[in-house]
Amino acid sequence: MTDALIGIHAFLGEFGIFAFLWVFVELLNPTPDRVKRAKIAALIGLLLIITAWFIGGYYYVNTYSPDVKPVIKSGETPWAHSIVMETKEHIFLFLPFLALFTFGLIKKYKDKLVEDTKAKIPILLMSGLIVLIGASMALMGYLISSSFRGVLEAL
């Protein structure tokens, strides 16, 4: 069950990132159809990120803290938890709110995005930020998982 939760968490998070990459690409040259697709992509990304958030939280409370964290902290790379996981925990809290904000911007300004090229800039910046933060989450998850596997292999 644990590996399945990690896999589902990662899958949903990564596809949430791709949805906001889709938003970014659609709004580079907005048309009414592209704005509509960007709105759909932002909603999909928001739902995926929120679901990943809850699954990750469930896994953290029920499995990571009692079982995985002590193993990592006892190994050769305790910084994988002390620095990387602590950073990941706090940064990840922002993603659903950034996604909701981005979706809200698209929904509110959908009619202006085609006519006013400056209106798309905040949405492009937010979408790009979500993609960058999401990619850093994936990298941090890889480092944490690698640290755990390294300790298990050493046993």
PyRosetta script that sets phi, psi and omega in degrees:
from pyrosetta import init, pose_from_sequence

init()
pose = pose_from_sequence("MTDALIGIHAFLGEFGIFAFLWVFVELLNPTPDRVKRAKIAALIGLLLIITAWFIGGYYYVNTYSPDVKPVIKSGETPWAHSIVMETKEHIFLFLPFLALFTFGLIKKYKDKLVEDTKAKIPILLMSGLIVLIGASMALMGYLISSSFRGVLEAL")
pose.set_psi(1, -37.2)
pose.set_omega(1, -177.5)
pose.set_phi(2, -61.8)
pose.set_psi(2, -49.4)
pose.set_omega(2, -179.8)
pose.set_phi(3, -62.4)
pose.set_psi(3, -35.3)
pose.set_omega(3, 178.2)
pose.set_phi(4, -64.6)
pose.set_psi(4, -41.8)
pose.set_omega(4, 179.3)
pose.set_phi(5, -64.0)
pose.set_psi(5, -41.9)
pose.set_omega(5, 178.4)
pose.set_phi(6, -63.4)
pose.set_psi(6, -43.7)
pose.set_omega(6, -179.8)
pose.set_phi(7, -63.4)
pose.set_psi(7, -43.6)
pose.set_omega(7, 178.9)
pose.set_phi(8, -65.1)
pose.set_psi(8, -44.7)
pose.set_omega(8, 178.3)
pose.set_phi(9, -57.0)
pose.set_psi(9, -49.2)
pose.set_omega(9, -179.2)
pose.set_phi(10, -65.6)
pose.set_psi(10, -44.4)
pose.set_omega(10, -179.8)
pose.set_phi(11, -58.5)
pose.set_psi(11, -50.3)
pose.set_omega(11, -178.8)
pose.set_phi(12, -64.1)
pose.set_psi(12, -42.9)
pose.set_omega(12, 179.2)
pose.set_phi(13, -62.5)
pose.set_psi(13, -45.1)
pose.set_omega(13, -178.7)
pose.set_phi(14, -67.7)
pose.set_psi(14, -39.9)
pose.set_omega(14, 177.6)
pose.set_phi(15, -71.0)
pose.set_psi(15, -28.4)
pose.set_omega(15, 172.2)
pose.set_phi(16, -62.8)
pose.set_psi(16, -40.9)
pose.set_omega(16, 176.9)
pose.set_phi(17, -62.3)
pose.set_psi(17, -46.4)
pose.set_omega(17, -179.7)
pose.set_phi(18, -61.6)
pose.set_psi(18, -33.1)
pose.set_omega(18, 178.2)
pose.set_phi(19, -63.3)
pose.set_psi(19, -38.9)
pose.set_omega(19, 179.6)
pose.set_phi(20, -77.9)
pose.set_psi(20, -23.7)
pose.set_omega(20, 169.6)
pose.set_phi(21, -66.7)
pose.set_psi(21, -39.2)
pose.set_omega(21, 175.7)
pose.set_phi(22, -60.7)
pose.set_psi(22, -44.5)
pose.set_omega(22, 176.8)
pose.set_phi(23, -57.0)
pose.set_psi(23, -48.2)
pose.set_omega(23, -178.2)
pose.set_phi(24, -56.9)
pose.set_psi(24, -48.5)
pose.set_omega(24, -177.7)
pose.set_phi(25, -65.6)
pose.set_psi(25, -42.6)
pose.set_omega(25, -179.7)
pose.set_phi(26, -61.6)
pose.set_psi(26, -35.6)
pose.set_omega(26, -174.5)
pose.set_phi(27, -92.3)
pose.set_psi(27, 1.7)
pose.set_omega(27, 174.1)
pose.set_phi(28, -62.4)
pose.set_psi(28, -37.6)
pose.set_omega(28, 178.1)
pose.set_phi(29, -137.2)
pose.set_psi(29, 78.2)
pose.set_omega(29, -170.4)
pose.set_phi(30, -70.9)
pose.set_psi(30, 138.2)
pose.set_omega(30, 168.9)
pose.set_phi(31, -128.8)
pose.set_psi(31, 168.3)
pose.set_omega(31, 178.3)
pose.set_phi(32, -55.8)
pose.set_psi(32, -40.8)
pose.set_omega(32, 178.8)
pose.set_phi(33, -66.9)
pose.set_psi(33, -40.1)
pose.set_omega(33, -179.8)
pose.set_phi(34, -67.5)
pose.set_psi(34, -37.5)
pose.set_omega(34, 177.8)
pose.set_phi(35, -64.9)
pose.set_psi(35, -41.1)
pose.set_omega(35, 178.0)
pose.set_phi(36, -61.6)
pose.set_psi(36, -44.6)
pose.set_omega(36, 178.1)
pose.set_phi(37, -65.7)
pose.set_psi(37, -37.5)
pose.set_omega(37, 178.3)
pose.set_phi(38, -63.4)
pose.set_psi(38, -39.7)
pose.set_omega(38, 178.2)
pose.set_phi(39, -63.9)
pose.set_psi(39, -42.7)
pose.set_omega(39, 178.1)
pose.set_phi(40, -64.9)
pose.set_psi(40, -44.4)
pose.set_omega(40, -179.9)
pose.set_phi(41, -63.1)
pose.set_psi(41, -39.7)
pose.set_omega(41, 179.3)
pose.set_phi(42, -65.7)
pose.set_psi(42, -39.1)
pose.set_omega(42, 177.7)
pose.set_phi(43, -65.9)
pose.set_psi(43, -43.9)
pose.set_omega(43, 177.2)
pose.set_phi(44, -60.3)
pose.set_psi(44, -47.4)
pose.set_omega(44, 179.6)
pose.set_phi(45, -60.7)
pose.set_psi(45, -43.3)
pose.set_omega(45, 178.8)
pose.set_phi(46, -59.4)
pose.set_psi(46, -47.6)
pose.set_omega(46, -179.2)
pose.set_phi(47, -64.3)
pose.set_psi(47, -40.6)
pose.set_omega(47, 178.9)
pose.set_phi(48, -65.3)
pose.set_psi(48, -43.9)
pose.set_omega(48, -178.8)
pose.set_phi(49, -66.5)
pose.set_psi(49, -41.8)
pose.set_omega(49, 178.1)
pose.set_phi(50, -63.3)
pose.set_psi(50, -42.4)
pose.set_omega(50, 178.9)
pose.set_phi(51, -64.8)
pose.set_psi(51, -42.6)
pose.set_omega(51, 176.9)
pose.set_phi(52, -61.7)
pose.set_psi(52, -37.1)
pose.set_omega(52, 178.8)
pose.set_phi(53, -59.9)
pose.set_psi(53, -48.5)
pose.set_omega(53, -179.2)
pose.set_phi(54, -69.6)
pose.set_psi(54, -41.6)
pose.set_omega(54, 178.7)
pose.set_phi(55, -64.6)
pose.set_psi(55, -42.5)
pose.set_omega(55, 177.0)
pose.set_phi(56, -62.2)
pose.set_psi(56, -40.1)
pose.set_omega(56, 178.0)
pose.set_phi(57, -65.1)
pose.set_psi(57, -42.3)
pose.set_omega(57, 177.5)
pose.set_phi(58, -61.2)
pose.set_psi(58, -47.1)
pose.set_omega(58, 179.1)
pose.set_phi(59, -61.8)
pose.set_psi(59, -42.9)
pose.set_omega(59, -178.2)
pose.set_phi(60, -60.8)
pose.set_psi(60, -47.4)
pose.set_omega(60, -176.9)
pose.set_phi(61, -69.7)
pose.set_psi(61, -41.8)
pose.set_omega(61, -172.0)
pose.set_phi(62, -92.3)
pose.set_psi(62, -23.6)
pose.set_omega(62, -176.4)
pose.set_phi(63, -126.7)
pose.set_psi(63, -51.3)
pose.set_omega(63, -174.1)
pose.set_phi(64, -60.7)
pose.set_psi(64, -54.8)
pose.set_omega(64, -176.6)
pose.set_phi(65, -58.9)
pose.set_psi(65, -48.5)
pose.set_omega(65, -177.6)
pose.set_phi(66, -79.2)
pose.set_psi(66, -29.4)
pose.set_omega(66, -170.8)
pose.set_phi(67, -111.6)
pose.set_psi(67, -44.0)
pose.set_omega(67, -172.4)
pose.set_phi(68, -87.4)
pose.set_psi(68, -46.1)
pose.set_omega(68, -177.7)
pose.set_phi(69, -54.1)
pose.set_psi(69, -47.5)
pose.set_omega(69, 179.5)
pose.set_phi(70, -62.3)
pose.set_psi(70, -34.1)
pose.set_omega(70, 179.1)
pose.set_phi(71, -66.7)
pose.set_psi(71, -46.0)
pose.set_omega(71, 179.9)
pose.set_phi(72, -62.7)
pose.set_psi(72, -44.6)
pose.set_omega(72, -177.6)
pose.set_phi(73, -67.5)
pose.set_psi(73, -22.1)
pose.set_omega(73, 179.0)
pose.set_phi(74, -88.8)
pose.set_psi(74, -8.4)
pose.set_omega(74, -177.0)
pose.set_phi(75, -88.3)
pose.set_psi(75, -166.4)
pose.set_omega(75, -177.7)
pose.set_phi(76, -79.2)
pose.set_psi(76, -12.2)
pose.set_omega(76, -178.8)
pose.set_phi(77, -126.9)
pose.set_psi(77, 62.9)
pose.set_omega(77, 179.9)
pose.set_phi(78, -64.5)
pose.set_psi(78, -19.7)
pose.set_omega(78, 177.3)
pose.set_phi(79, -63.4)
pose.set_psi(79, -20.3)
pose.set_omega(79, 178.6)
pose.set_phi(80, -60.9)
pose.set_psi(80, -32.5)
pose.set_omega(80, 173.5)
pose.set_phi(81, -90.4)
pose.set_psi(81, -51.1)
pose.set_omega(81, -171.6)
pose.set_phi(82, -58.8)
pose.set_psi(82, -34.8)
pose.set_omega(82, -178.5)
pose.set_phi(83, -108.3)
pose.set_psi(83, -56.1)
pose.set_omega(83, -172.3)
pose.set_phi(84, -68.0)
pose.set_psi(84, -50.6)
pose.set_omega(84, -177.6)
pose.set_phi(85, -67.4)
pose.set_psi(85, -40.4)
pose.set_omega(85, 178.2)
pose.set_phi(86, -62.0)
pose.set_psi(86, -40.0)
pose.set_omega(86, 176.9)
pose.set_phi(87, -64.9)
pose.set_psi(87, -46.0)
pose.set_omega(87, -179.2)
pose.set_phi(88, -59.9)
pose.set_psi(88, -44.2)
pose.set_omega(88, -179.6)
pose.set_phi(89, -56.5)
pose.set_psi(89, -44.8)
pose.set_omega(89, -174.3)
pose.set_phi(90, -79.2)
pose.set_psi(90, -37.2)
pose.set_omega(90, 179.6)
pose.set_phi(91, -71.6)
pose.set_psi(91, -38.8)
pose.set_omega(91, -177.1)
pose.set_phi(92, -61.7)
pose.set_psi(92, -26.0)
pose.set_omega(92, 179.3)
pose.set_phi(93, -60.4)
pose.set_psi(93, -26.9)
pose.set_omega(93, -177.1)
pose.set_phi(94, -79.8)
pose.set_psi(94, -27.2)
pose.set_omega(94, -171.6)
pose.set_phi(95, -56.4)
pose.set_psi(95, -48.2)
pose.set_omega(95, 179.5)
pose.set_phi(96, -61.1)
pose.set_psi(96, -35.0)
pose.set_omega(96, -179.8)
pose.set_phi(97, -72.3)
pose.set_psi(97, -38.8)
pose.set_omega(97, 175.1)
pose.set_phi(98, -64.1)
pose.set_psi(98, -40.8)
pose.set_omega(98, 178.8)
pose.set_phi(99, -64.8)
pose.set_psi(99, -42.9)
pose.set_omega(99, 178.2)
pose.set_phi(100, -63.8)
pose.set_psi(100, -42.5)
pose.set_omega(100, 178.6)
pose.set_phi(101, -61.3)
pose.set_psi(101, -44.4)
pose.set_omega(101, -179.7)
pose.set_phi(102, -64.1)
pose.set_psi(102, -44.9)
pose.set_omega(102, 177.1)
pose.set_phi(103, -59.8)
pose.set_psi(103, -43.7)
pose.set_omega(103, 178.7)
pose.set_phi(104, -61.2)
pose.set_psi(104, -40.2)
pose.set_omega(104, 177.5)
pose.set_phi(105, -62.0)
pose.set_psi(105, -44.1)
pose.set_omega(105, -180.0)
pose.set_phi(106, -64.3)
pose.set_psi(106, -44.6)
pose.set_omega(106, -178.7)
pose.set_phi(107, -63.1)
pose.set_psi(107, -42.4)
pose.set_omega(107, -177.5)
pose.set_phi(108, -71.9)
pose.set_psi(108, -41.5)
pose.set_omega(108, -173.0)
pose.set_phi(109, -105.7)
pose.set_psi(109, 19.5)
pose.set_omega(109, -175.6)
pose.set_phi(110, -55.5)
pose.set_psi(110, -36.3)
pose.set_omega(110, -178.8)
pose.set_phi(111, -76.5)
pose.set_psi(111, -26.6)
pose.set_omega(111, -178.1)
pose.set_phi(112, -87.5)
pose.set_psi(112, -16.4)
pose.set_omega(112, -174.1)
pose.set_phi(113, -65.8)
pose.set_psi(113, -30.4)
pose.set_omega(113, -179.6)
pose.set_phi(114, -77.8)
pose.set_psi(114, -41.6)
pose.set_omega(114, -175.4)
pose.set_phi(115, -81.1)
pose.set_psi(115, -41.9)
pose.set_omega(115, -174.4)
pose.set_phi(116, -104.9)
pose.set_psi(116, 104.2)
pose.set_omega(116, -176.6)
pose.set_phi(117, -66.1)
pose.set_psi(117, -23.2)
pose.set_omega(117, 178.5)
pose.set_phi(118, -74.6)
pose.set_psi(118, -23.7)
pose.set_omega(118, -178.7)
pose.set_phi(119, -66.3)
pose.set_psi(119, -26.5)
pose.set_omega(119, -177.7)
pose.set_phi(120, -79.7)
pose.set_psi(120, -18.8)
pose.set_omega(120, -173.8)
pose.set_phi(121, -59.5)
pose.set_psi(121, -48.0)
pose.set_omega(121, 178.7)
pose.set_phi(122, -60.9)
pose.set_psi(122, -35.7)
pose.set_omega(122, -180.0)
pose.set_phi(123, -70.7)
pose.set_psi(123, -40.5)
pose.set_omega(123, 175.8)
pose.set_phi(124, -61.6)
pose.set_psi(124, -43.0)
pose.set_omega(124, 179.4)
pose.set_phi(125, -64.2)
pose.set_psi(125, -44.1)
pose.set_omega(125, 179.6)
pose.set_phi(126, -65.3)
pose.set_psi(126, -42.9)
pose.set_omega(126, 178.9)
pose.set_phi(127, -63.3)
pose.set_psi(127, -43.9)
pose.set_omega(127, 177.6)
pose.set_phi(128, -62.7)
pose.set_psi(128, -39.9)
pose.set_omega(128, 177.9)
pose.set_phi(129, -63.6)
pose.set_psi(129, -42.4)
pose.set_omega(129, 177.6)
pose.set_phi(130, -61.1)
pose.set_psi(130, -43.4)
pose.set_omega(130, 179.4)
pose.set_phi(131, -63.3)
pose.set_psi(131, -45.0)
pose.set_omega(131, -179.8)
pose.set_phi(132, -65.4)
pose.set_psi(132, -45.0)
pose.set_omega(132, 178.3)
pose.set_phi(133, -64.1)
pose.set_psi(133, -43.1)
pose.set_omega(133, 179.0)
pose.set_phi(134, -61.5)
pose.set_psi(134, -41.8)
pose.set_omega(134, 177.9)
pose.set_phi(135, -64.7)
pose.set_psi(135, -37.6)
pose.set_omega(135, 177.8)
pose.set_phi(136, -67.8)
pose.set_psi(136, -33.4)
pose.set_omega(136, 176.1)
pose.set_phi(137, -63.0)
pose.set_psi(137, -43.3)
pose.set_omega(137, 179.1)
pose.set_phi(138, -62.6)
pose.set_psi(138, -43.5)
pose.set_omega(138, 178.4)
pose.set_phi(139, -63.2)
pose.set_psi(139, -43.6)
pose.set_omega(139, 179.3)
pose.set_phi(140, -64.5)
pose.set_psi(140, -40.5)
pose.set_omega(140, 176.8)
pose.set_phi(141, -60.3)
pose.set_psi(141, -40.5)
pose.set_omega(141, 177.4)
pose.set_phi(142, -62.6)
pose.set_psi(142, -44.4)
pose.set_omega(142, 179.8)
pose.set_phi(143, -62.4)
pose.set_psi(143, -42.2)
pose.set_omega(143, -179.9)
pose.set_phi(144, -66.2)
pose.set_psi(144, -46.6)
pose.set_omega(144, 178.9)
pose.set_phi(145, -62.9)
pose.set_psi(145, -39.5)
pose.set_omega(145, 179.0)
pose.set_phi(146, -64.8)
pose.set_psi(146, -38.6)
pose.set_omega(146, 177.9)
pose.set_phi(147, -63.5)
pose.set_psi(147, -43.1)
pose.set_omega(147, 178.8)
pose.set_phi(148, -64.4)
pose.set_psi(148, -46.7)
pose.set_omega(148, 179.3)
pose.set_phi(149, -63.1)
pose.set_psi(149, -36.0)
pose.set_omega(149, 179.2)
pose.set_phi(150, -62.3)
pose.set_psi(150, -40.6)
pose.set_omega(150, 177.7)
pose.set_phi(151, -66.8)
pose.set_psi(151, -42.3)
pose.set_omega(151, -180.0)
pose.set_phi(152, -64.1)
pose.set_psi(152, -38.7)
pose.set_omega(152, 179.4)
pose.set_phi(153, -68.5)
pose.set_psi(153, -30.3)
pose.set_omega(153, -179.2)
pose.set_phi(154, -73.3)
pose.set_psi(154, -20.4)
pose.set_omega(154, -178.8)
pose.set_phi(155, -76.4)
pose.dump_pdb("model.pdb")
